């Protein structure tokens, strides 16, 4: 069965319990068409921020979540490495890795594989 993009009643109860000052807020059936981010904002703002009613009205319980973006192990390793550094270092490292990837792609396009790449270094 495809996953729903909306919160469950258990998730709503958990979010409510995790936020201070939400004892007087009620969980209603229309909240089951909220996304987890919308529900989180609602409970963190103690009921002040609700999702747009027009957007929620166009939703259906039969909606399915989009498929997850799958990344390979190498990309996951890069993301892990980026997460270990401060935001400034993260930007510098990302740029260096992207530059290296562009250089490899350019070398592969103009040469005969790894031998040509070694010659260009």
Backbone bond lengths (Angstrom), bond angles and torsions (degrees), N, CA, C in turn:
res aa  C-N    CA-C-N  psi(-1)  N-CA   C-N-CA  omega(-1)  CA-C   N-CA-C  phi
1 X - - - 1.457 - - 1.529 108.95 -
2 X 1.348 118.79 129.25 1.461 121.63 -179.68 1.524 111.66 -63.39
3 X 1.295 114.92 149.67 1.462 120.87 -179.07 1.528 110.42 -75.32
4 X 1.314 115.14 145.67 1.455 121.58 177.26 1.531 109.23 -88.33
5 X 1.322 117.17 142.18 1.462 119.48 178.11 1.533 112.99 -80.74
6 X 1.341 116.69 0.25 1.454 120.92 -173.50 1.526 111.46 -107.56
7 X 1.321 115.39 163.27 1.458 120.86 -178.02 1.526 110.85 -75.01
8 X 1.321 114.62 156.76 1.462 121.01 174.27 1.515 108.49 -98.44
9 X 1.307 116.60 168.53 1.466 119.41 178.70 1.526 110.69 -65.47
10 X 1.334 117.51 -34.34 1.470 120.07 176.49 1.520 111.49 -65.32
11 X 1.333 116.43 -40.43 1.468 120.04 178.62 1.528 110.70 -65.48
12 X 1.332 116.49 -39.72 1.471 119.85 177.17 1.523 110.83 -61.96
13 X 1.333 116.50 -44.25 1.469 119.85 179.36 1.517 110.92 -63.11
14 X 1.321 116.78 -39.02 1.462 120.50 178.98 1.526 111.27 -65.94
15 X 1.339 116.58 -43.63 1.463 120.15 178.08 1.523 111.11 -62.91
16 X 1.321 116.18 -42.04 1.462 120.60 179.64 1.523 110.46 -62.44
17 X 1.307 116.78 -43.97 1.461 120.99 -178.70 1.529 111.37 -66.59
18 X 1.335 116.81 -30.65 1.459 120.85 -177.71 1.512 114.71 -79.56
19 X 1.315 118.18 -8.27 1.467 121.40 -178.47 1.519 110.48 -111.74
20 X 1.315 115.08 138.08 1.466 120.28 -179.58 1.528 110.47 -77.02
21 X 1.314 116.79 144.60 1.458 122.71 174.51 1.515 114.61 80.20
22 X 1.313 117.78 16.57 1.462 120.13 -177.29 1.527 113.02 -104.23
23 X 1.317 117.51 12.40 1.462 120.91 -177.74 1.526 112.56 -60.67
24 X 1.331 117.66 -32.58 1.461 120.22 -177.25 1.533 112.67 -88.25
25 X 1.328 118.59 -1.92 1.461 121.59 178.49 1.524 109.71 -85.14
26 X 1.323 115.82 138.27 1.459 120.54 179.98 1.526 109.71 -103.22
27 X 1.315 116.21 146.19 1.460 121.61 174.17 1.526 106.71 -95.03
28 X 1.339 115.30 121.05 1.465 120.50 -177.90 1.531 110.14 -113.26
29 X 1.319 116.30 166.59 1.465 121.45 -177.87 1.521 112.77 -64.65
30 X 1.333 118.15 -31.39 1.463 119.44 -179.77 1.528 112.09 -67.96
31 X 1.321 118.06 -18.40 1.462 121.47 177.39 1.528 111.75 -70.55
32 X 1.323 117.45 -16.87 1.461 120.68 179.64 1.525 112.20 -70.81
33 X 1.325 117.44 -6.60 1.466 121.84 174.55 1.524 111.84 -103.78
34 X 1.314 117.33 13.07 1.464 122.40 175.97 1.520 109.32 -91.15
35 X 1.322 115.77 150.73 1.464 119.86 173.27 1.527 108.21 -79.30
36 X 1.319 118.04 161.32 1.467 119.29 177.61 1.533 112.78 -57.61
37 X 1.321 117.45 -37.26 1.472 119.98 179.73 1.530 110.92 -66.05
38 X 1.325 117.26 -40.27 1.472 120.70 178.97 1.528 110.71 -65.70
39 X 1.324 116.19 -41.74 1.469 119.91 178.86 1.524 110.63 -64.66
40 X 1.317 116.68 -40.87 1.463 120.46 179.41 1.524 110.87 -62.17
41 X 1.357 116.14 -45.59 1.473 119.77 178.24 1.527 111.09 -60.61
42 X 1.322 116.66 -40.55 1.460 120.99 -179.70 1.524 110.96 -60.60
43 X 1.314 117.26 -49.87 1.460 119.88 -177.19 1.527 112.27 -73.75
44 X 1.339 118.03 -34.82 1.462 119.70 177.68 1.528 111.71 -67.86
45 X 1.329 117.09 -29.10 1.468 120.43 178.65 1.527 111.24 -91.02
46 X 1.314 117.20 8.63 1.463 124.33 -179.51 1.533 110.57 55.25
47 X 1.322 115.85 44.06 1.452 121.82 175.26 1.512 115.71 85.96
48 X 1.318 118.79 3.37 1.462 121.15 -177.55 1.528 112.72 -79.97
49 X 1.337 117.79 -32.64 1.466 121.62 -177.82 1.519 110.12 -108.05
50 X 1.323 116.17 112.17 1.460 121.61 177.50 1.527 108.51 -112.83
51 X 1.335 117.05 152.26 1.467 119.05 176.30 1.526 111.17 -65.58
52 X 1.314 116.12 158.21 1.453 122.39 179.18 1.532 109.42 -60.94
53 X 1.338 118.87 120.69 1.468 121.07 -177.53 1.526 113.58 -61.27
54 X 1.352 117.42 -31.00 1.468 119.98 178.98 1.529 111.13 -67.44
55 X 1.323 116.53 -38.35 1.463 120.90 178.57 1.526 110.01 -67.88
56 X 1.324 116.57 -44.66 1.466 121.30 -179.17 1.532 110.17 -64.39
57 X 1.330 117.91 -34.66 1.466 121.53 -178.80 1.525 111.99 -65.52
58 X 1.329 117.74 -26.48 1.466 121.01 179.85 1.524 112.68 -84.04
59 X 1.308 117.68 -4.46 1.465 121.54 -178.29 1.524 111.25 -86.88
60 X 1.322 114.34 156.96 1.464 120.82 179.46 1.527 108.80 -132.92
61 X 1.330 117.56 146.61 1.472 119.58 177.00 1.530 112.51 -62.64
62 X 1.340 116.82 -16.40 1.465 121.06 -179.86 1.521 113.30 -86.18
63 X 1.330 118.22 -3.31 1.462 121.42 178.99 1.526 109.75 -60.23
64 X 1.323 115.63 148.66 1.463 120.03 177.43 1.517 109.48 -118.60
65 X 1.306 114.87 150.71 1.462 120.96 178.91 1.526 109.15 -73.43
66 X 1.341 118.11 147.52 1.457 119.61 176.42 1.529 109.24 -66.00
67 X 1.319 117.15 154.25 1.465 118.60 179.72 1.523 110.44 -63.36
68 X 1.322 117.68 147.20 1.463 119.73 -179.32 1.524 111.09 -67.66
69 X 1.303 115.41 148.18 1.455 120.73 176.07 1.526 106.78 -78.10
70 X 1.311 114.95 115.88 1.463 119.28 -177.55 1.516 109.50 -94.02
71 X 1.298 114.52 132.12 1.454 119.87 176.49 1.513 108.12 -119.70
72 X 1.284 115.86 152.03 1.457 120.21 -179.62 1.514 111.68 -75.35
73 X 1.319 114.79 173.92 1.462 120.84 -178.87 1.523 111.44 -62.76
74 X 1.319 116.74 -36.73 1.467 119.50 -179.15 1.523 110.62 -64.77
75 X 1.328 116.52 -41.79 1.469 119.61 179.61 1.527 110.46 -67.04
76 X 1.339 116.65 -38.93 1.459 120.19 176.94 1.516 111.51 -62.49
77 X 1.313 115.94 -37.56 1.471 120.44 178.08 1.523 110.13 -66.29
78 X 1.312 116.94 -40.03 1.465 120.42 177.33 1.526 110.50 -63.07
79 X 1.339 116.64 -45.39 1.462 120.09 179.93 1.526 111.06 -61.32
80 X 1.323 116.85 -38.89 1.456 120.71 177.28 1.521 110.20 -63.32
81 X 1.320 116.70 -43.91 1.457 120.87 178.71 1.524 110.80 -61.82
82 X 1.330 117.44 -43.19 1.465 121.02 179.32 1.523 111.35 -61.90
83 X 1.313 116.69 -37.46 1.456 121.06 -177.91 1.512 114.06 -68.60
84 X 1.323 117.33 -16.28 1.460 120.94 -178.91 1.526 112.88 -81.11
85 X 1.322 117.27 -14.37 1.455 121.00 -175.36 1.528 111.38 -108.17
86 X 1.313 115.11 164.71 1.458 120.21 176.80 1.531 109.36 -68.32
87 X 1.335 119.55 163.33 1.466 120.93 -177.33 1.527 113.60 -58.17
88 X 1.308 117.94 -36.03 1.464 120.26 179.58 1.522 109.61 -66.58
89 X 1.334 116.95 -47.76 1.462 120.71 179.44 1.521 110.07 -63.48
90 X 1.321 116.88 -36.62 1.460 122.63 -179.51 1.528 109.76 -57.97
91 X 1.322 117.00 -45.50 1.454 121.38 -179.37 1.523 110.78 -64.74
92 X 1.300 116.92 -42.18 1.463 121.09 -179.84 1.524 110.59 -64.93
93 X 1.316 116.97 -44.12 1.463 121.20 -178.78 1.530 110.24 -66.89
94 X 1.325 117.52 -42.48 1.472 120.93 178.33 1.519 110.35 -58.55
95 X 1.311 116.00 -45.05 1.460 119.94 -179.56 1.528 110.69 -63.41
96 X 1.323 117.92 -41.57 1.465 121.32 179.67 1.529 111.07 -64.50
97 X 1.316 117.58 -42.50 1.466 120.89 -179.76 1.525 110.41 -68.58
98 X 1.331 117.46 -41.36 1.458 120.15 177.56 1.521 111.37 -64.10
99 X 1.336 116.96 -39.32 1.461 121.11 177.19 1.526 110.36 -61.97
100 X 1.317 116.20 -42.96 1.470 121.15 179.01 1.529 110.82 -63.44
101 X 1.323 117.17 -41.79 1.466 120.86 178.76 1.526 111.04 -64.48
102 X 1.335 117.43 -40.91 1.462 120.41 177.61 1.529 110.75 -64.60
103 X 1.322 116.58 -39.79 1.458 121.12 179.08 1.527 110.60 -63.80
104 X 1.332 117.08 -42.49 1.463 120.49 178.11 1.518 111.20 -64.50
105 X 1.321 116.99 -41.91 1.463 120.84 -179.92 1.525 110.61 -65.00
106 X 1.317 116.75 -41.91 1.462 121.09 178.44 1.521 110.73 -64.07
107 X 1.332 116.87 -41.67 1.466 121.11 179.68 1.523 111.21 -67.28
108 X 1.327 116.43 -39.51 1.468 119.98 179.61 1.524 110.82 -66.43
109 X 1.304 116.98 -33.36 1.462 120.66 -178.83 1.524 112.08 -73.99
110 X 1.326 117.41 -27.20 1.467 120.35 -175.56 1.516 114.09 -106.71
111 X 1.339 117.65 0.82 1.469 118.60 -175.95 1.519 111.10 -137.77
112 X 1.298 114.71 -173.53 1.459 121.67 -179.62 1.515 110.78 -99.52
113 X 1.320 117.87 69.77 1.461 122.48 172.47 1.511 114.44 69.98
114 X 1.357 116.44 -141.53 1.464 122.86 -172.32 1.512 112.77 -67.06
115 X 1.315 118.36 -32.30 1.470 120.35 -179.38 1.520 109.54 -64.19
116 X 1.321 116.74 -46.66 1.460 120.15 178.07 1.510 112.04 -62.99
117 X 1.322 117.29 -35.87 1.448 121.32 179.09 1.520 110.61 -65.00
118 X 1.326 117.57 -43.23 1.461 121.93 178.65 1.521 110.55 -63.32
119 X 1.306 117.31 -35.98 1.461 120.95 -179.08 1.521 110.81 -69.11
120 X 1.346 117.73 -29.14 1.450 120.64 -177.67 1.516 113.41 -82.06
121 X 1.317 118.28 -16.13 1.472 120.39 -177.67 1.450 110.51 -70.22
